């Protein structure tokens, strides 16, 4: 890994608790399709793949160098023939015109990219319009900044969001869940307060 990326990789890697949570959640819901927005260096891509190796994963990253590192790392860890059929690394900003929802089965969407209001609004517009019911969106870094907190609130205020969990670093949303609108706060470990 080039030296200029080492500090970025260290800061952007999922906290171990969040990684375990993402792994467990993905295993539990066992989605047929996963969309990852913000591949970065592929840490979370590997977690998602290990959780459900039979799922189809589309992972989006606009930085070509980061995507290249993620692909090399990922395919060094896994059988290239099998995993390349199930994991597609896409060097484009999400969403793309060619992306279609091809099933009524719920999707899992993991968002860890574009930590600004403008990009997040473009993600949410597409996701809330196209995702099948009971799809789950996991949003990373929800208290990263005032802007991200505003985005997180907009996500759970959307009419399609019926159940959401605030875990400080991660936010989990379920769309069109057949139950009353509900919000849950779970704060694992000491809250690392970010002054807003």
VOPAGU-2260 file (C-alpha; in pm, 1 decimal, decimal comma):
REM VOPAGU-2260
SITE   aa  ch    i         X         Y         Z
SITE  UNK   A    0       0,0       0,0       0,0
SITE  UNK   A    1     142,6     342,9     -93,3
SITE  UNK   A    2     259,1     543,3     212,5
SITE  UNK   A    3       8,7     826,0     150,5
SITE  UNK   A    4    -277,6     580,3     200,2
SITE  UNK   A    5    -157,7     419,0     523,4
SITE  UNK   A    6    -295,7     687,6     753,9
SITE  UNK   A    7    -621,1     703,2     552,6
SITE  UNK   A    8    -657,8     325,2     578,5
SITE  UNK   A    9    -599,1     333,4     954,2
SITE  UNK   A   10    -857,2     608,4    1009,9
SITE  UNK   A   11   -1116,1     470,8     766,7
SITE  UNK   A   12   -1112,6     109,1     883,0
SITE  UNK   A   13   -1421,8      -5,2    1069,5
SITE  UNK   A   14   -1398,5     -11,8    1448,3
SITE  UNK   A   15   -1369,0    -381,1    1555,7
SITE  UNK   A   16   -1711,4    -366,9    1725,7
SITE  UNK   A   17   -1871,4    -224,6    1410,3
SITE  UNK   A   18   -1700,6    -489,1    1197,1
SITE  UNK   A   19   -1839,6    -767,9    1417,6
SITE  UNK   A   20   -2183,2    -609,2    1411,4
SITE  UNK   A   21   -2180,6    -580,3    1031,2
SITE  UNK   A   22   -2063,1    -940,8     999,2
SITE  UNK   A   23   -2332,6   -1070,6    1237,3
SITE  UNK   A   24   -2610,7    -860,2    1086,2
SITE  UNK   A   25   -2522,3    -969,7     732,4
SITE  UNK   A   26   -2509,4   -1335,9     835,8
SITE  UNK   A   27   -2842,5   -1304,7    1014,9
SITE  UNK   A   28   -3038,8   -1146,3     728,9
SITE  UNK   A   29   -2848,0   -1344,1     462,5
SITE  UNK   A   30   -2938,0   -1108,8     174,4
SITE  UNK   A   31   -2932,2   -1224,0    -185,7
SITE  UNK   A   32   -2799,8    -884,2    -297,9
SITE  UNK   A   33   -2570,1    -633,3    -127,6
SITE  UNK   A   34   -2478,5    -281,8    -238,5
SITE  UNK   A   35   -2173,6    -120,2     -79,3
SITE  UNK   A   36   -2123,9     251,8    -135,3
SITE  UNK   A   37   -1763,2     350,7     -66,4
SITE  UNK   A   38   -1535,3      49,1    -112,5
SITE  UNK   A   39   -1234,3     235,3      25,6
SITE  UNK   A   40    -961,0     -24,9      71,5
SITE  UNK   A   41   -1204,5    -316,0      77,1
SITE  UNK   A   42   -1216,3    -390,0     451,0
SITE  UNK   A   43   -1595,4    -392,5     470,3
SITE  UNK   A   44   -1622,0    -566,8     131,0
SITE  UNK   A   45   -1427,4    -857,4     278,4
SITE  UNK   A   46   -1651,3    -861,4     588,3
SITE  UNK   A   47   -1967,2    -864,8     373,5
SITE  UNK   A   48   -1827,7   -1142,5     153,7
SITE  UNK   A   49   -1722,7   -1358,1     449,7
SITE  UNK   A   50   -2064,2   -1315,9     608,3
SITE  UNK   A   51   -2255,2   -1437,6     301,0
SITE  UNK   A   52   -2027,0   -1573,7      25,8
SITE  UNK   A   53   -2329,7   -1669,4    -185,6
SITE  UNK   A   54   -2464,2   -1312,9    -198,0
SITE  UNK   A   55   -2403,3   -1091,0    -499,9
SITE  UNK   A   56   -2213,4    -777,6    -397,9
SITE  UNK   A   57   -2187,4    -454,9    -596,9
SITE  UNK   A   58   -1929,4    -222,5    -443,0
SITE  UNK   A   59   -1882,1     136,1    -563,9
SITE  UNK   A   60   -1564,6     347,0    -530,3
SITE  UNK   A   61   -1482,1     659,0    -733,7
SITE  UNK   A   62   -1109,5     667,3    -638,7
SITE  UNK   A   63    -938,4     438,5    -891,3
SITE  UNK   A   64    -623,8     384,8    -680,5
SITE  UNK   A   65    -816,8     283,6    -369,8
SITE  UNK   A   66   -1034,3      51,8    -575,3
SITE  UNK   A   67    -725,2    -110,7    -727,7
SITE  UNK   A   68    -578,9    -174,3    -379,9
SITE  UNK   A   69    -913,4    -313,9    -261,4
SITE  UNK   A   70    -938,2    -552,1    -558,1
SITE  UNK   A   71    -581,8    -681,3    -520,8
SITE  UNK   A   72    -625,2    -736,4    -148,3
SITE  UNK   A   73    -964,7    -900,0    -190,1
SITE  UNK   A   74    -864,3   -1139,0    -468,4
SITE  UNK   A   75    -542,6   -1233,7    -286,7
SITE  UNK   A   76    -758,9   -1347,6       5,0
SITE  UNK   A   77   -1024,8   -1532,2    -194,2
SITE  UNK   A   78   -1059,7   -1774,8    -480,7
SITE  UNK   A   79   -1058,8   -1546,1    -783,3
SITE  UNK   A   80   -1286,8   -1761,4    -998,2
SITE  UNK   A   81   -1563,5   -1788,6    -739,8
SITE  UNK   A   82   -1548,6   -1446,3    -578,4
SITE  UNK   A   83   -1518,3   -1250,4    -905,2
SITE  UNK   A   84   -1856,9   -1391,7   -1008,0
SITE  UNK   A   85   -2014,4   -1273,7    -683,6
SITE  UNK   A   86   -1831,4    -944,8    -613,1
SITE  UNK   A   87   -1826,0    -664,1    -868,8
SITE  UNK   A   88   -1591,1    -370,1    -804,3
SITE  UNK   A   89   -1730,9     -63,7    -982,3
SITE  UNK   A   90   -1515,6     245,1   -1039,0
SITE  UNK   A   91   -1803,9     493,9   -1048,2
SITE  UNK   A   92   -1989,5     723,5    -817,5
SITE  UNK   A   93   -2316,5     575,3    -687,3
SITE  UNK   A   94   -2581,4     564,8    -831,1
SITE  UNK   A   95   -2520,4     485,4   -1197,8
SITE  UNK   A   96   -2770,6     484,5   -1482,6
SITE  UNK   A   97   -2697,4     117,3   -1549,9
SITE  UNK   A   98   -2789,0       5,0   -1196,7
SITE  UNK   A   99   -3123,6    -171,4   -1180,0
SITE  UNK   A  100   -3301,2    -349,6    -897,1
SITE  UNK   A  101   -3370,7    -688,0   -1051,3
SITE  UNK   A  102   -3558,0    -862,5    -771,9
SITE  UNK   A  103   -3825,0    -807,2    -510,4
SITE  UNK   A  104   -3600,2    -968,6    -246,6
SITE  UNK   A  105   -3471,8    -729,0      23,1
SITE  UNK   A  106   -3127,9    -575,5     -28,2
SITE  UNK   A  107   -2862,1    -491,2     226,5
SITE  UNK   A  108   -2698,2    -154,1     159,5
SITE  UNK   A  109   -2381,5     -48,4     344,8
SITE  UNK   A  110   -2286,0     318,8     307,5
SITE  UNK   A  111   -1935,5     431,6     404,2
SITE  UNK   A  112   -1855,3     689,5     139,0
SITE  UNK   A  113   -1928,4    1046,5      37,6
SITE  UNK   A  114   -1960,1    1188,9     387,1
SITE  UNK   A  115   -2128,9    1508,7     276,0
SITE  UNK   A  116   -2489,3    1615,3     246,4
SITE  UNK   A  117   -2499,4    1651,1    -132,0
SITE  UNK   A  118   -2372,4    1299,1    -206,0
SITE  UNK   A  119   -2577,4    1141,4      71,9
SITE  UNK   A  120   -2890,6    1308,0     -63,5
SITE  UNK   A  121   -2823,1    1157,5    -407,9
SITE  UNK   A  122   -2775,4     813,7    -245,5
SITE  UNK   A  123   -3094,7     839,4     -41,9
SITE  UNK   A  124   -3302,4     964,7    -336,1
SITE  UNK   A  125   -3209,4     657,9    -542,5
SITE  UNK   A  126   -3226,8     407,6    -255,5
SITE  UNK   A  127   -3565,9     515,0    -121,3
SITE  UNK   A  128   -3707,1     517,8    -472,4
SITE  UNK   A  129   -3575,5     178,0    -588,0
SITE  UNK   A  130   -3510,2     -58,2    -295,1
SITE  UNK   A  131   -3765,4    -336,3    -233,2
SITE  UNK   A  132   -3953,5    -339,3      97,5
SITE  UNK   A  133   -3781,1    -483,2     403,8
SITE  UNK   A  134   -3442,7    -377,6     263,2
SITE  UNK   A  135   -3188,0    -271,0     524,0
SITE  UNK   A  136   -2958,1      30,4     502,1
SITE  UNK   A  137   -2653,2      49,9     729,4
SITE  UNK   A  138   -2498,7     395,8     745,3
SITE  UNK   A  139   -2147,7     439,9     886,7
SITE  UNK   A  140   -2014,5     751,2    1065,9
SITE  UNK   A  141   -2354,3     899,5    1148,2
SITE  UNK   A  142   -2200,6    1137,2    1406,5
SITE  UNK   A  143   -1892,0    1219,0    1197,0
SITE  UNK   A  144   -1998,0    1583,4    1159,0
SITE  UNK   A  145   -2298,9    1814,6    1185,1
SITE  UNK   A  146   -2359,6    1747,2     815,7
SITE  UNK   A  147   -2364,5    1369,0     865,1
SITE  UNK   A  148   -2596,9    1400,1    1164,9
SITE  UNK   A  149   -2833,5    1605,4     948,3
SITE  UNK   A  150   -2816,1    1334,7     679,2
SITE  UNK   A  151   -2883,4    1058,2     934,3
SITE  UNK   A  152   -3191,6    1243,0    1060,3
SITE  UNK   A  153   -3315,3    1286,2     701,9
SITE  UNK   A  154   -3272,2     910,6     640,8
SITE  UNK   A  155   -3481,3     808,8     940,5
SITE  UNK   A  156   -3743,3    1076,1     879,2
SITE  UNK   A  157   -3811,5     933,1     532,1
SITE  UNK   A  158   -4164,2     791,1     499,2
SITE  UNK   A  159   -4028,6     449,0     395,6
SITE  UNK   A  160   -3818,9     411,3     711,4
SITE  UNK   A  161   -4027,9     230,1     970,4
SITE  UNK   A  162   -3760,8      97,4    1207,8
SITE  UNK   A  163   -3421,3     244,6    1285,5
SITE  UNK   A  164   -3141,6     184,9    1533,6
SITE  UNK   A  165   -2887,6     449,0    1637,1
SITE  UNK   A  166   -2561,5     285,5    1749,4
SITE  UNK   A  167   -2353,9     605,6    1749,9
SITE  UNK   A  168   -2102,8     503,2    1482,6
SITE  UNK   A  169   -2355,8     299,0    1283,8
SITE  UNK   A  170   -2716,4     365,8    1194,2
SITE  UNK   A  171   -2943,0      80,9    1081,3
SITE  UNK   A  172   -3269,1     141,7     891,8
SITE  UNK   A  173   -3537,9    -103,9     780,3
SITE  UNK   A  174   -3765,6       5,0     497,4
SITE  UNK   A  175   -4140,0     -64,5     498,6
SITE  UNK   A  176   -4114,7    -296,2     797,0
SITE  UNK   A  177   -4465,0    -423,2     883,1
SITE  UNK   A  178   -4477,5    -266,5    1226,5
SITE  UNK   A  179   -4531,8      71,5    1383,9
SITE  UNK   A  180   -4264,9     336,2    1332,3
SITE  UNK   A  181   -4001,2     281,0    1596,1
SITE  UNK   A  182   -3661,9     418,8    1697,8
SITE  UNK   A  183   -3405,0     246,0    1918,2
SITE  UNK   A  184   -3085,6     389,2    2069,3
SITE  UNK   A  185   -2808,8     139,7    2143,9
SITE  UNK   A  186   -2480,3     286,6    2256,2
SITE  UNK   A  187   -2215,4      12,4    2287,7
SITE  UNK   A  188   -1912,7      91,0    2501,7
SITE  UNK   A  189   -1812,0     439,5    2609,4
SITE  UNK   A  190   -1963,6     700,5    2378,0
SITE  UNK   A  191   -1679,8     875,3    2196,2
SITE  UNK   A  192   -1838,6    1217,1    2206,7
SITE  UNK   A  193   -1797,0    1437,1    1903,2
SITE  UNK   A  194   -1886,7    1798,2    1982,4
SITE  UNK   A  195   -2145,6    1915,8    1730,9
